[in-house]
Amino acid sequence: MLLQGKNMYAIFESGSKQYLIKEGDIIEVELLKKSSSEKTDVEFKNVLFINDGKNIEIGTPYLKNYYINGKILKEIKGPKVIAFKYKRRKNYKKTTGHRQKYSKVQILKINKVS
């Protein structure tokens, strides 16, 4: 069953982070294992909250009747983060960097299991 509503939105969990989404949104989630091949469909089952414009449902901790369909658009890298360690008068300096990888996902549908 496909849920439709003008003001419908959901909150789901992916990679220990929570995302507030609507249908058609494009979000960046932590790298998904399926993202090695682009244009792959993905399903998020850890739905925490649904508001369909009339009713609100809150999971304890997850809603078992809902899931979210999305499509992986591409794999991207985040901004470079520089870590600089320094100890005064000891001639110690160390610089390291990191770029987190993300999957860019387009939300297609918020579905309810009948």
CYANA upper distance limits for C-alpha pairs under 8 A (distance plus 0.5 A):
  1 MET  CA    111 ASN  CA      6.57
  1 MET  CA    112 LYS  CA      5.86
  1 MET  CA    113 VAL  CA      6.80
  1 MET  CA    114 SER  CA      6.61
  2 LEU  CA    109 LYS  CA      7.82
  2 LEU  CA    110 ILE  CA      7.29
  2 LEU  CA    111 ASN  CA      5.51
  2 LEU  CA    112 LYS  CA      6.86
  3 LEU  CA     52 ASP  CA      7.95
  3 LEU  CA    109 LYS  CA      8.44
  3 LEU  CA    110 ILE  CA      6.79
  3 LEU  CA    111 ASN  CA      6.46
  3 LEU  CA    112 LYS  CA      7.38
  4 GLN  CA      8 MET  CA      7.54
  4 GLN  CA     52 ASP  CA      7.81
  5 GLY  CA     52 ASP  CA      6.32
  5 GLY  CA     53 GLY  CA      6.70
  6 LYS  CA     53 GLY  CA      7.48
  7 ASN  CA     51 ASN  CA      8.27
  7 ASN  CA     52 ASP  CA      7.03
  7 ASN  CA     53 GLY  CA      5.66
  8 MET  CA     22 LYS  CA      7.03
  8 MET  CA     50 ILE  CA      8.09
  8 MET  CA     51 ASN  CA      5.91
  8 MET  CA     52 ASP  CA      4.67
  8 MET  CA     53 GLY  CA      5.90
  9 TYR  CA     20 LEU  CA      7.54
  9 TYR  CA     21 ILE  CA      6.16
  9 TYR  CA     22 LYS  CA      5.17
  9 TYR  CA     23 GLU  CA      8.01
  9 TYR  CA     50 ILE  CA      6.66
  9 TYR  CA     51 ASN  CA      5.96
  9 TYR  CA     52 ASP  CA      7.01
 10 ALA  CA     20 LEU  CA      6.25
 10 ALA  CA     21 ILE  CA      6.01
 10 ALA  CA     22 LYS  CA      7.06
 10 ALA  CA     47 VAL  CA      7.84
 10 ALA  CA     48 LEU  CA      8.07
 10 ALA  CA     49 PHE  CA      5.95
 10 ALA  CA     50 ILE  CA      5.00
 10 ALA  CA     51 ASN  CA      6.72
 10 ALA  CA    110 ILE  CA      8.37
 11 ILE  CA     18 GLN  CA      7.07
 11 ILE  CA     19 TYR  CA      5.94
 11 ILE  CA     20 LEU  CA      4.95
 11 ILE  CA     21 ILE  CA      6.80
 11 ILE  CA     47 VAL  CA      6.64
 11 ILE  CA     48 LEU  CA      6.04
 11 ILE  CA     49 PHE  CA      5.54
 11 ILE  CA     50 ILE  CA      7.17
 12 PHE  CA     18 GLN  CA      6.07
 12 PHE  CA     19 TYR  CA      6.06
 12 PHE  CA     20 LEU  CA      7.34
 12 PHE  CA     44 PHE  CA      7.93
 12 PHE  CA     45 LYS  CA      8.36
 12 PHE  CA     46 ASN  CA      6.12
 12 PHE  CA     47 VAL  CA      4.73
 12 PHE  CA     48 LEU  CA      5.76
 12 PHE  CA     49 PHE  CA      7.50
 13 GLU  CA     17 LYS  CA      6.06
 13 GLU  CA     18 GLN  CA      4.94
 13 GLU  CA     19 TYR  CA      6.90
 13 GLU  CA     44 PHE  CA      8.35
 13 GLU  CA     46 ASN  CA      5.94
 13 GLU  CA     47 VAL  CA      6.95
 13 GLU  CA     48 LEU  CA      7.61
 14 SER  CA     18 GLN  CA      6.91
 14 SER  CA     19 TYR  CA      8.29
 14 SER  CA     29 VAL  CA      7.56
 14 SER  CA     30 GLU  CA      8.04
 14 SER  CA     44 PHE  CA      7.96
 14 SER  CA     46 ASN  CA      7.84
 15 GLY  CA     29 VAL  CA      7.98
 15 GLY  CA     30 GLU  CA      6.57
 21 ILE  CA     25 ASP  CA      6.85
 21 ILE  CA    107 ILE  CA      8.16
 22 LYS  CA    107 ILE  CA      7.78
 23 GLU  CA    107 ILE  CA      5.93
 23 GLU  CA    108 LEU  CA      6.15
 23 GLU  CA    109 LYS  CA      6.19
 23 GLU  CA    110 ILE  CA      7.38
 24 GLY  CA    106 GLN  CA      6.79
 24 GLY  CA    107 ILE  CA      5.65
 24 GLY  CA    108 LEU  CA      6.20
 24 GLY  CA    109 LYS  CA      8.33
 25 ASP  CA    106 GLN  CA      6.26
 25 ASP  CA    107 ILE  CA      5.91
 26 ILE  CA    104 LYS  CA      7.35
 26 ILE  CA    105 VAL  CA      6.09
 26 ILE  CA    106 GLN  CA      4.81
 26 ILE  CA    107 ILE  CA      6.79
 27 ILE  CA    104 LYS  CA      6.27
 27 ILE  CA    105 VAL  CA      5.89
 27 ILE  CA    106 GLN  CA      6.93
 27 ILE  CA    107 ILE  CA      8.33
 28 GLU  CA    102 TYR  CA      6.47
 28 GLU  CA    103 SER  CA      6.09
 28 GLU  CA    104 LYS  CA      5.06
 28 GLU  CA    105 VAL  CA      6.67
 29 VAL  CA    102 TYR  CA      6.10
 29 VAL  CA    103 SER  CA      5.95
 29 VAL  CA    104 LYS  CA      7.08
 29 VAL  CA    105 VAL  CA      7.77
 30 GLU  CA    101 LYS  CA      7.21
 30 GLU  CA    102 TYR  CA      5.15
 30 GLU  CA    103 SER  CA      6.57
 31 LEU  CA     35 SER  CA      7.61
 31 LEU  CA     75 GLU  CA      7.98
 31 LEU  CA    101 LYS  CA      6.26
 31 LEU  CA    102 TYR  CA      4.96
 31 LEU  CA    103 SER  CA      5.44
 32 LEU  CA    102 TYR  CA      8.22
 32 LEU  CA    103 SER  CA      6.80
 34 LYS  CA     40 THR  CA      7.63
 34 LYS  CA     42 VAL  CA      8.29
 35 SER  CA     40 THR  CA      7.62
 35 SER  CA     72 ILE  CA      7.06
 35 SER  CA     74 LYS  CA      7.66
 35 SER  CA     75 GLU  CA      7.04
 35 SER  CA    103 SER  CA      7.12
 36 SER  CA     75 GLU  CA      8.37
 38 GLU  CA     72 ILE  CA      6.45
 38 GLU  CA     73 LEU  CA      6.35
 38 GLU  CA     74 LYS  CA      6.01
 38 GLU  CA     75 GLU  CA      8.15
 39 LYS  CA     71 LYS  CA      6.57
 39 LYS  CA     72 ILE  CA      5.73
 39 LYS  CA     73 LEU  CA      5.91
 39 LYS  CA     74 LYS  CA      7.86
 40 THR  CA     71 LYS  CA      6.16
 40 THR  CA     72 ILE  CA      5.84
 40 THR  CA     73 LEU  CA      8.19
 41 ASP  CA     69 ASN  CA      7.74
 41 ASP  CA     70 GLY  CA      6.31
 41 ASP  CA     71 LYS  CA      4.94
 41 ASP  CA     72 ILE  CA      6.75
 42 VAL  CA     69 ASN  CA      6.54
 42 VAL  CA     70 GLY  CA      5.70
 42 VAL  CA     71 LYS  CA      6.28
 42 VAL  CA     72 ILE  CA      7.41
 43 GLU  CA     67 TYR  CA      7.31
 43 GLU  CA     68 ILE  CA      6.15
 43 GLU  CA     69 ASN  CA      5.28
 43 GLU  CA     70 GLY  CA      6.70
 44 PHE  CA     67 TYR  CA      6.23
 44 PHE  CA     68 ILE  CA      5.57
 44 PHE  CA     69 ASN  CA      7.07
 44 PHE  CA     70 GLY  CA      8.38
 45 LYS  CA     64 LYS  CA      8.36
 45 LYS  CA     66 TYR  CA      7.43
 45 LYS  CA     67 TYR  CA      5.17
 45 LYS  CA     68 ILE  CA      7.06
 46 ASN  CA     62 TYR  CA      6.27
 46 ASN  CA     63 LEU  CA      7.77
 46 ASN  CA     67 TYR  CA      7.76
 47 VAL  CA     59 GLY  CA      7.97
 47 VAL  CA     62 TYR  CA      5.98
 47 VAL  CA     63 LEU  CA      6.10
 47 VAL  CA     64 LYS  CA      8.34
 47 VAL  CA     66 TYR  CA      7.01
 47 VAL  CA     67 TYR  CA      6.87
 47 VAL  CA     68 ILE  CA      8.19
 48 LEU  CA     58 ILE  CA      6.68
 48 LEU  CA     59 GLY  CA      5.60
 48 LEU  CA     60 THR  CA      8.20
 48 LEU  CA     61 PRO  CA      6.85
 48 LEU  CA     62 TYR  CA      5.33
 48 LEU  CA     63 LEU  CA      6.45
 49 PHE  CA     56 ILE  CA      8.00
 49 PHE  CA     57 GLU  CA      6.30
 49 PHE  CA     58 ILE  CA      5.22
 49 PHE  CA     59 GLY  CA      6.61
 49 PHE  CA     62 TYR  CA      8.34
 49 PHE  CA     63 LEU  CA      7.81
 50 ILE  CA     56 ILE  CA      6.26
 50 ILE  CA     57 GLU  CA      5.73
 50 ILE  CA     58 ILE  CA      7.18
 51 ASN  CA     55 ASN  CA      6.40
 51 ASN  CA     56 ILE  CA      5.05
 51 ASN  CA     57 GLU  CA      7.06
 52 ASP  CA     56 ILE  CA      7.25
 57 GLU  CA     63 LEU  CA      8.47
 58 ILE  CA     62 TYR  CA      8.24
 58 ILE  CA     63 LEU  CA      7.53
 59 GLY  CA     63 LEU  CA      5.01
 59 GLY  CA     64 LYS  CA      8.46
 65 ASN  CA    112 LYS  CA      6.05
 65 ASN  CA    113 VAL  CA      5.57
 65 ASN  CA    114 SER  CA      8.15
 66 TYR  CA    110 ILE  CA      7.84
 66 TYR  CA    111 ASN  CA      6.17
 66 TYR  CA    112 LYS  CA      5.01
 66 TYR  CA    113 VAL  CA      6.54
 67 TYR  CA    110 ILE  CA      6.74
 67 TYR  CA    111 ASN  CA      5.94
 67 TYR  CA    112 LYS  CA      7.05
 67 TYR  CA    113 VAL  CA      8.33
 68 ILE  CA    107 ILE  CA      7.89
 68 ILE  CA    108 LEU  CA      8.16
 68 ILE  CA    109 LYS  CA      6.37
 68 ILE  CA    110 ILE  CA      5.13
 68 ILE  CA    111 ASN  CA      6.46
 69 ASN  CA    107 ILE  CA      6.74
 69 ASN  CA    108 LEU  CA      6.00
 69 ASN  CA    109 LYS  CA      5.69
 69 ASN  CA    110 ILE  CA      6.94
 69 ASN  CA    111 ASN  CA      8.00
 70 GLY  CA    105 VAL  CA      6.75
 70 GLY  CA    106 GLN  CA      5.93
 70 GLY  CA    107 ILE  CA      4.85
 70 GLY  CA    108 LEU  CA      5.46
 70 GLY  CA    109 LYS  CA      7.50
 71 LYS  CA    105 VAL  CA      6.02
 71 LYS  CA    106 GLN  CA      5.79
 71 LYS  CA    107 ILE  CA      7.15
 71 LYS  CA    108 LEU  CA      7.51
 72 ILE  CA    103 SER  CA      7.16
 72 ILE  CA    104 LYS  CA      6.42
 72 ILE  CA    105 VAL  CA      4.98
 72 ILE  CA    106 GLN  CA      6.99
 73 LEU  CA    103 SER  CA      7.99
 73 LEU  CA    104 LYS  CA      5.98
 73 LEU  CA    105 VAL  CA      6.10
 73 LEU  CA    106 GLN  CA      7.31
 74 LYS  CA    103 SER  CA      6.52
 74 LYS  CA    104 LYS  CA      5.91
 74 LYS  CA    105 VAL  CA      8.05
 75 GLU  CA    101 LYS  CA      7.60
 75 GLU  CA    102 TYR  CA      6.35
 75 GLU  CA    103 SER  CA      5.12
 75 GLU  CA    104 LYS  CA      6.61
 76 ILE  CA    101 LYS  CA      6.32
 76 ILE  CA    102 TYR  CA      5.74
 76 ILE  CA    103 SER  CA      6.63
 76 ILE  CA    104 LYS  CA      7.43
 77 LYS  CA     99 ARG  CA      6.72
 77 LYS  CA    100 GLN  CA      6.26
 77 LYS  CA    101 LYS  CA      4.94
 77 LYS  CA    102 TYR  CA      6.39
 78 GLY  CA     99 ARG  CA      6.16
 78 GLY  CA    100 GLN  CA      5.76
 78 GLY  CA    101 LYS  CA      6.59
 78 GLY  CA    102 TYR  CA      7.46
 79 PRO  CA     99 ARG  CA      6.48
 79 PRO  CA    100 GLN  CA      7.93
 80 LYS  CA     97 GLY  CA      7.03
 80 LYS  CA     98 HIS  CA      6.13
 80 LYS  CA     99 ARG  CA      5.28
 80 LYS  CA    100 GLN  CA      8.29
 81 VAL  CA     97 GLY  CA      6.03
 81 VAL  CA     98 HIS  CA      5.79
 81 VAL  CA     99 ARG  CA      6.92
 82 ILE  CA     95 THR  CA      7.51
 82 ILE  CA     96 THR  CA      6.41
 82 ILE  CA     97 GLY  CA      4.99
 82 ILE  CA     98 HIS  CA      7.21
 83 ALA  CA     95 THR  CA      6.26
 83 ALA  CA     96 THR  CA      5.72
 83 ALA  CA     97 GLY  CA      6.50
 84 PHE  CA     93 LYS  CA      7.77
 84 PHE  CA     94 LYS  CA      6.24
 84 PHE  CA     95 THR  CA      5.02
 84 PHE  CA     96 THR  CA      7.02
 85 LYS  CA     92 TYR  CA      8.31
 85 LYS  CA     93 LYS  CA      6.13
 85 LYS  CA     94 LYS  CA      5.54
 85 LYS  CA     95 THR  CA      6.88
 86 TYR  CA     92 TYR  CA      6.20
 86 TYR  CA     93 LYS  CA      5.12
 86 TYR  CA     94 LYS  CA      7.11
 87 LYS  CA     91 ASN  CA      7.49
 87 LYS  CA     92 TYR  CA      5.95
 87 LYS  CA     93 LYS  CA      7.33
 88 ARG  CA     92 TYR  CA      7.84
